[in-house]
Amino acid sequence: MREAFNTALKDAMRSGDKVKVATVRMITAALKDRDIEARGAGKGPLGDDEILSLMQKMIKQRQESQKIYQDNGRPELAEQEAAEIAVIASFMPAQLSEAEIDAAIAAAIAETGAAGMKDMGKVVGKLKENYAGRMDFAKASAAVKAKLS
């Protein structure tokens, strides 16, 4: 993934796409910060799953900012956030559909042998292990909770 960021940055610089250049630089800066933090904790550089998780968090932050800007009558800032979301999302794998999420939850429940709410953490952990960056885990957690209760 790191190579994809470097390639995208070079391509955006050549084409003069200022939004993409700024957003890819922001992604790489956040990645370097997390790498330094991991190194301080005695761990190696982030793996692809952790990078996807970081990017998912970045998208969620921008969605929240976009909503705030729209609610406060700042459409130009909301559009900027939307453009950044589009660039970050272009690096993410395709998101699962509702039907695929339901199937993944059912498979994770069966695989972990979850019987009730006390097993919710196991199921969500299994989903994060198998589908990092491909589903919104806030929505998935709510669906798991509904199926287990």
Secondary structure as UniProt FT lines:
FT   HELIX           2..15
FT   HELIX           18..40
FT   TURN            41..42
FT   HELIX           48..71
FT   TURN            72..73
FT   HELIX           75..89
FT   TURN            90..91
FT   HELIX           98..112
FT   HELIX           117..119
FT   HELIX           120..131
FT   TURN            132..134
FT   HELIX           137..148
//
